[in-house]
Amino acid sequence: MDRLRESALFTKAKSSKQEYAQIDGNDSEEAVLYQATSAAQPRWRLIPLISSFLLGALTVVLALGLWQIIIANNHNKRTNRPFPEMREGADEKTGLPLSWSHGDCGNSPADAQALGCRYSIVLHSWLPQDCLTDDDMEDEKLMYDGRNWPYEINGRNLTMDELHLGDYDHFTTTFDWHVVHCMYVWKRIHRAALDASRKIDSYTANFHHTNHCVKMIGGDPGGMKDSGTKIFVKYPICA
């Protein structure tokens, strides 16, 4: 009996040592559970990563779609626009294109004033109110700021107030004025080219004027044949 009891105690002690050795070793249940948890954790981490990727991809798709809509709208603004009628021929008296006279504001200062038109001292043209924008009004200030050009009629120089009235047929000025005038007309063309909602007139849009400016600024005397430094008041059509 004593031997049997000792054998049982020895077996139990050996078994206990084996159990403790298993728990303390790398193959313990805690280690297995930890490893299993660690192995499963990356799968859980993939869910927010995938969600973020899909959300980012959706955002990019929506942004590209919105960009395409904006581009399409801008393209339509730039291309689908009306242009004023360009009448063929030139005025026998001034040599200027017929499209620059007998327009929306008649053909005299009295006609234009009666029709409620505005006079532009950049274009030196009578135009309907809605044919000129705040940008055009700002250009009037910029073009003449700090300048001291002559505006002569019959040997008398007009004041700036008289120039603004537009109550004259023509005036004589300098080559320098002519060059600056050309640049501001081109500025108006550029704004109209970028925004089809802006109206443009048959003086600004007429290639005759652009060609004249290029020849004049480029040093070709032929560019001054039609008007020289004599600036005529225009009455164009606006569209």
NORBELNOR-V503536 format. One record per backbone hydrogen bond with DSSP energy under -1.0 kcal/mol. CO is the residue of the C=O (numbers start at 0). NH is the residue of the N-H. E is the energy in kcal/mol with one decimal. If there is no record, write none. Layout:
BEGIN
CO;NH;E + CO;NH;E
END
This chain:
BEGIN
0;4;-2.8 + 1;5;-2.4 + 2;6;-2.4 + 3;7;-2.3 + 4;8;-2.4 + 5;9;-2.4 + 6;10;-2.4 + 7;11;-2.5 + 8;12;-2.5 + 9;13;-2.3 + 10;14;-2.6 + 11;15;-2.5 + 12;16;-2.2 + 13;17;-2.0 + 14;18;-2.2 + 15;19;-2.6 + 16;20;-2.4 + 17;21;-2.1 + 18;22;-2.2 + 19;23;-2.8 + 20;24;-1.2 + 24;27;-1.2 + 27;31;-2.5 + 28;32;-3.2 + 29;33;-2.8 + 30;34;-2.8 + 31;35;-2.8 + 32;36;-2.9 + 33;37;-3.1 + 34;38;-2.6 + 35;39;-1.9 + 36;40;-2.1 + 39;43;-1.2 + 40;44;-2.2 + 41;45;-1.4 + 44;48;-1.2 + 45;49;-3.2 + 46;50;-2.5 + 47;51;-2.6 + 48;52;-2.3 + 49;53;-2.8 + 50;54;-2.6 + 51;55;-2.6 + 52;56;-2.8 + 53;57;-2.5 + 54;58;-2.3 + 55;59;-2.3 + 56;60;-2.4 + 57;61;-2.6 + 58;62;-2.6 + 59;63;-2.7 + 60;64;-2.3 + 61;65;-2.6 + 62;66;-2.5 + 63;67;-2.2 + 64;68;-1.9 + 65;69;-2.3 + 66;70;-2.7 + 67;71;-2.4 + 68;72;-2.5 + 69;73;-2.7 + 70;74;-2.5 + 71;75;-2.2 + 72;76;-2.2 + 73;77;-1.9 + 74;78;-1.6 + 75;79;-2.3 + 78;80;-1.7 + 88;97;-2.1 + 90;94;-2.3 + 95;90;-3.5 + 96;99;-1.8 + 97;100;-1.6 + 99;234;-3.5 + 102;105;-1.4 + 105;102;-1.2 + 107;111;-2.5 + 108;112;-2.6 + 109;113;-2.2 + 110;114;-1.6 + 111;116;-2.6 + 112;115;-1.2 + 117;126;-2.9 + 119;123;-1.9 + 123;233;-2.2 + 124;119;-2.4 + 126;117;-3.2 + 127;130;-2.0 + 128;131;-1.2 + 132;136;-1.8 + 133;137;-2.3 + 134;138;-2.0 + 135;139;-1.4 + 136;140;-1.2 + 137;141;-2.3 + 138;142;-3.0 + 139;143;-1.4 + 140;144;-1.2 + 143;146;-1.9 + 150;157;-3.2 + 151;171;-2.2 + 152;155;-1.7 + 155;152;-2.8 + 158;162;-2.4 + 159;163;-2.2 + 160;164;-1.1 + 165;167;-1.3 + 168;232;-2.3 + 170;230;-3.4 + 171;151;-2.5 + 173;177;-1.6 + 174;178;-2.1 + 175;179;-2.2 + 176;180;-2.8 + 177;181;-2.1 + 178;182;-1.8 + 179;183;-1.9 + 180;184;-2.0 + 181;185;-2.1 + 182;186;-1.6 + 183;187;-1.7 + 184;188;-2.1 + 185;189;-2.3 + 186;190;-1.9 + 187;191;-2.1 + 188;192;-2.3 + 189;193;-1.6 + 190;194;-1.1 + 194;197;-1.6 + 199;238;-2.4 + 200;204;-2.5 + 205;209;-1.1 + 206;210;-2.9 + 207;211;-2.2 + 208;212;-2.5 + 209;213;-2.4 + 210;214;-2.2 + 211;215;-2.5 + 212;216;-3.0 + 213;217;-2.3 + 214;219;-2.8 + 215;218;-1.1 + 219;222;-2.3 + 220;223;-2.0 + 221;224;-1.2 + 223;227;-1.3 + 226;229;-2.2 + 228;172;-2.1 + 230;170;-1.7 + 233;125;-2.5 + 235;103;-1.4 + 236;201;-2.4
END
